[in-house]
Amino acid sequence: MSRTGIIGILAVLLVIACTFLPWSYVESRHLTFTGMNGTGSNYGEPGRLSIILSVLAIVIFVIKNKWVSRINLFIVGFLVAWTFRNMLLYSRCEIGECPQPGIALYVSLGAALVAFACVLFTRSPK
């Protein structure tokens, strides 16, 4: 396996780890939101889709095929879009309440971008 494949797998594992860390904190209601715990809000559990996409990306990083590499580009691109959406959703102000965003939001977006770069720079078989 190439270096970019290993770095991509590690970045995707970091995205999975960030789903269990605090994403934002609302002081007025004393609520801490993670990707898997949205109790007290209408956010749901967006960490589940992040985990599903990350596991698919890990499986596809291991398989060496031209078409599978193209599918991985789509999956990791969707993971980047999903983590960016989560960052916008969990850090926005609503009705005068501004949550304190956690560092895990930004780390997960950064890790997804690193995984996307690894997919782009991994050589696919001809």
C-alpha positions in Angstrom: 0.0 0.0 0.0 1.3 3.5 -0.9 1.9 6.3 1.6 -1.1 8.2 0.4 -3.3 5.2 1.0 -2.0 4.9 4.6 -2.4 8.6 5.3 -5.9 8.5 3.8 -6.9 5.7 6.0 -5.5 7.4 9.1 -7.3 10.6 8.2 -10.6 8.8 7.7 -10.1 7.1 11.1 -9.6 10.6 12.6 -13.0 11.6 11.1 -14.5 8.6 12.9 -12.9 9.5 16.2 -14.1 13.1 15.9 -17.7 12.0 15.7 -17.6 11.0 19.4 -15.9 14.2 20.6 -17.8 17.5 21.5 -18.8 19.5 18.4 -20.4 22.4 20.1 -21.6 23.7 23.5 -24.7 25.9 24.2 -24.1 27.7 27.4 -27.6 29.0 28.0 -29.1 25.5 28.0 -25.9 23.6 29.2 -26.0 21.3 26.2 -23.0 19.6 24.6 -23.5 18.2 21.2 -21.4 15.5 19.5 -21.9 13.8 16.2 -23.6 10.9 17.9 -25.6 12.8 20.5 -27.9 15.6 19.4 -30.2 15.4 22.5 -32.0 18.7 23.0 -31.8 19.8 19.4 -33.2 19.0 16.0 -29.8 18.2 14.6 -30.1 14.4 14.7 -27.1 12.2 14.6 -25.0 13.3 11.6 -22.1 11.3 12.9 -23.7 8.1 11.7 -23.3 9.0 8.0 -19.8 10.2 8.6 -18.9 6.8 10.1 -20.6 4.9 7.2 -18.8 7.0 4.6 -15.5 6.6 6.4 -15.8 2.8 6.7 -16.6 2.7 2.9 -13.6 4.8 2.2 -11.3 2.6 4.3 -12.5 -0.5 2.5 -12.0 1.1 -0.9 -8.6 2.4 0.0 -7.5 -1.2 0.3 -8.9 -2.4 -3.0 -6.8 -1.6 -6.0 -8.9 -1.1 -9.1 -9.5 1.8 -11.6 -13.3 2.0 -11.1 -13.1 1.5 -7.4 -10.7 4.4 -7.1 -13.2 6.6 -8.9 -16.0 5.5 -6.6 -13.7 6.4 -3.6 -13.3 9.8 -5.1 -17.1 10.3 -4.9 -17.4 8.8 -1.4 -14.6 10.9 0.1 -15.8 14.0 -1.8 -19.3 13.4 -0.2 -17.6 13.0 3.2 -15.9 16.4 2.8 -19.2 18.0 1.9 -20.9 16.3 4.8 -18.3 17.4 7.3 -18.4 20.9 6.0 -22.2 20.9 6.3 -21.9 19.7 9.9 -19.4 22.5 10.7 -21.9 25.1 9.3 -24.8 23.5 11.2 -23.2 23.1 14.6 -21.4 26.5 14.7 -24.2 28.8 13.5 -26.1 31.2 15.7 -29.9 30.8 16.0 -32.3 33.2 17.7 -29.6 35.1 19.4 -27.9 32.0 20.8 -24.4 31.3 19.5 -22.9 28.0 20.5 -19.2 27.6 21.2 -17.9 25.3 18.5 -15.6 22.5 19.5 -12.2 21.8 18.0 -13.5 18.4 16.7 -15.6 20.1 14.1 -12.5 21.7 12.5 -10.4 18.6 12.9 -12.9 16.4 11.2 -13.2 18.8 8.3 -9.4 19.0 8.0 -9.0 15.2 8.2 -11.7 14.8 5.5 -9.8 17.3 3.3 -6.6 15.3 3.8 -8.3 12.1 2.9 -9.7 13.8 -0.3 -6.2 14.9 -1.2 -4.9 11.4 -0.6 -7.6 10.0 -3.0 -6.6 12.5 -5.6 -2.9 11.8 -5.4 -3.1 8.0 -5.1 -2.0 6.3 -8.3 -4.7 4.1 -9.8 -3.8 1.0 -11.8 -4.3 1.4 -15.6 
